[in-house]
Amino acid sequence: MIDSQARVSTSGSVGCALSTTITEIVFWLPETLPEEKRVKASLPSAFRNYLALLKNTKFMRFTLCLTFYYVAAYWVKRRD
């Protein structure tokens, strides 16, 4: 019982350290792309990009195949 508690505590500590490190890197490292080459993001452009993906039949077939595969794998595992 003590062994399983130690494992949970260690994984929590590792996760906390990892998330702290990633946060520090994101806010500490400078942007390397010059400002004139950066793409200005906006909500309408994001929706246009999502719409383009939804209209792309090749992308949607691949996405739906993977989605149904993982749903079926989870469902079979859940029923056992």
C-alpha distance (Angstrom), angle and dihedral (degrees) to the residues before:
residue distance angle dihedral
M1 . . .
I2 3.79 . .
D3 3.81 90.0 .
S4 3.83 93.5 57.2
Q5 3.79 91.6 47.6
A6 3.79 90.9 51.2
R7 3.81 90.2 51.1
V8 3.80 92.1 52.6
S9 3.78 91.5 47.3
T10 3.80 92.2 49.4
S11 3.79 94.0 49.2
G12 3.80 90.0 49.3
S13 3.80 90.9 51.0
V14 3.79 92.1 48.4
G15 3.80 91.2 49.1
C16 3.79 91.7 49.0
A17 3.81 92.3 48.4
L18 3.80 91.7 47.2
S19 3.79 94.3 49.6
T20 3.81 91.0 46.6
T21 3.81 91.1 50.6
I22 3.81 93.2 48.7
T23 3.81 91.3 48.3
E24 3.80 91.3 50.6
I25 3.81 91.4 48.9
V26 3.80 93.2 49.6
F27 3.80 93.5 51.8
W28 3.82 97.8 35.0
L29 3.81 103.5 46.4
P30 3.81 114.5 81.1
E31 3.80 123.1 -125.9
T32 3.82 109.7 -98.4
L33 3.81 99.4 -165.1
P34 3.82 112.6 88.1
E35 3.79 113.7 -111.3
E36 3.82 94.1 -117.3
K37 3.84 90.7 58.0
R38 3.81 95.9 49.0
V39 3.79 118.8 108.0
K40 3.77 114.6 -123.8
A41 3.81 107.3 -132.4
S42 3.78 123.1 -149.6
L43 3.77 136.0 173.3
P44 3.84 95.0 -113.1
S45 3.81 91.4 51.7
A46 3.81 90.0 50.1
F47 3.81 90.6 53.6
R48 3.82 90.9 47.2
N49 3.80 89.2 53.0
Y50 3.82 91.7 49.1
L51 3.78 90.1 49.5
A52 3.81 90.4 51.3
L53 3.82 89.4 52.5
L54 3.80 92.3 48.9
K55 3.82 90.4 51.6
N56 3.81 92.3 50.0
T57 3.82 102.2 96.2
K58 3.80 95.6 -168.3
F59 3.81 91.3 53.6
M60 3.81 92.6 45.2
R61 3.82 93.3 50.1
F62 3.79 91.2 52.1
T63 3.82 92.2 44.7
L64 3.80 94.0 48.2
C65 3.82 92.2 47.2
L66 3.80 90.7 53.8
T67 3.80 91.9 43.6
F68 3.80 93.6 52.1
Y69 3.81 91.2 44.8
Y70 3.80 93.0 55.2
V71 3.80 93.0 42.3
A72 3.82 90.1 52.0
A73 3.81 92.7 45.5
Y74 3.80 90.8 50.9
W75 3.80 91.9 45.3
V76 3.83 93.5 51.1
K77 3.81 91.5 46.1
R78 3.80 90.9 47.7
R79 3.82 93.3 51.8
D80 3.82 94.3 53.3
